[in-house]
Amino acid sequence: MADKQDNEGKRSSHCTALHACIPRTALPIVYHPDYNITFMGLEKLHPFDAGKWGKVIHFLKEEQFVTDGNIVEALEATKEDLLVVHTQRYLNRLKWSLVVAAITEIPPLMFLPNFLVQRRVLRPLRTQTGGTIMAAKLAVDRGWAINVGGGFHHCSSDKGGGFCAYADITLAIKFLFERVEGISRATIIDLDAHQGNGHERDFLDDGRVYIMDVYNRHIYPGDGYAKRAIKRKVELDWGTEDSEYLQKVELHTDGALNEVRPDILVYNAGTDVLDGDPLGGLSISPEGIRKRDEIVFRAARRRGVPILMVTSGGYQKKTARIIADSILNLRLQGLIGAEALEGEGSSPSPPATSMMLSSAASAAV
């Protein structure tokens, strides 16, 4: 798809490598080893598995879905890239280790020189942010894309929090709006267990962006101001299980995509909904997460809407295996992979929720 020019023929304000052409031989799966955060064990002070992204790729390689040669290597977002959304004031604040410690919820970082914090903590997050921007363009070009990292949905243009230092979702959408012809409407479906208050604040007054958010109503961030941006709000209670959850996801995903036909769907696929997650407070099974992702991809592909998936939250050691299994299931279902493009427009399969409930009923007999 061509780069966008405005009515006066002027291109977007800065040159970037993040929308460069990617060879068709590469799968639209974006990753870089620099995603993973290892810093003298300090990353273990946050419940987030700071190496989960590499583990996902390891599992996908074991199943021979990806190789080092057929995935897209993410590039770090530059300062100029970040300024498309972030204020200079906010980027300057990240030069203070105390601020980064508060955002990442790793208090000992405040005592470390900022050059180390930049190199070992913020650079991985900037690389994941670049990956999301790249994957969004790939989704438009190929019909689907997955950034194995990203999904920093608590960060807005001028404020970070909840381990989210850069607003990758906002950046990815604004890059498309500014640079790619034919992209003028976006839908965000945020299925992380937490409210996505960062992108909600960024798009509060932007009618081009439709936000659906399904989250545990009782946990962080509880941002009432940001909730005003949500067009389809689904608030869950403690311990919500598969049956109720999948029915609501399917009903509202179809409703959102029927209400507004977007040019791009950004799917924030947090796995902190998993039963036992220390921060999510929900009770969704690994099978439920696979079915959830299938529901969203099937709804997008059935309508011919390009879909970008980012992995967002997930705070258990088994999270990486579950993400990998879900990606492999999407391939098995023909919703991603080279064959997915060939199958687009074919008759839709039975709804994933119905299939799951039918299987459960059969097993109970």
Protein Blocks (a to p, Z undefined) as FASTA:
>chain_A
ZZdddfkopacfbdcfklgccdfkbccbdcdfklpcceehlmmmpmbdfklmmmmmmmmm
mnomacfklcccdddddfklmmmmmcfklmmmmmpmklmmmmnopaklmmpcfklmmmmm
mmmmmmmmmmmmmmmmmmmmnopacdfeghilkbcfkbgeehiabdfklmmmmmmmmmmg
hiabdcdddfbfbdcfklmmmmmmmmkbccdddddfkbcehiaklmmmpmbdcdddehia
fklmmmmmmmmmmmmmmmpccfbdcddfbfklpghiaklopacdfklmmmmmmmmmmmmm
mnopacdddekjadbfklmmmmmmmmmmmmmnopgcjklmmmgoiacdddfklmmmmmmm
mmmZZ
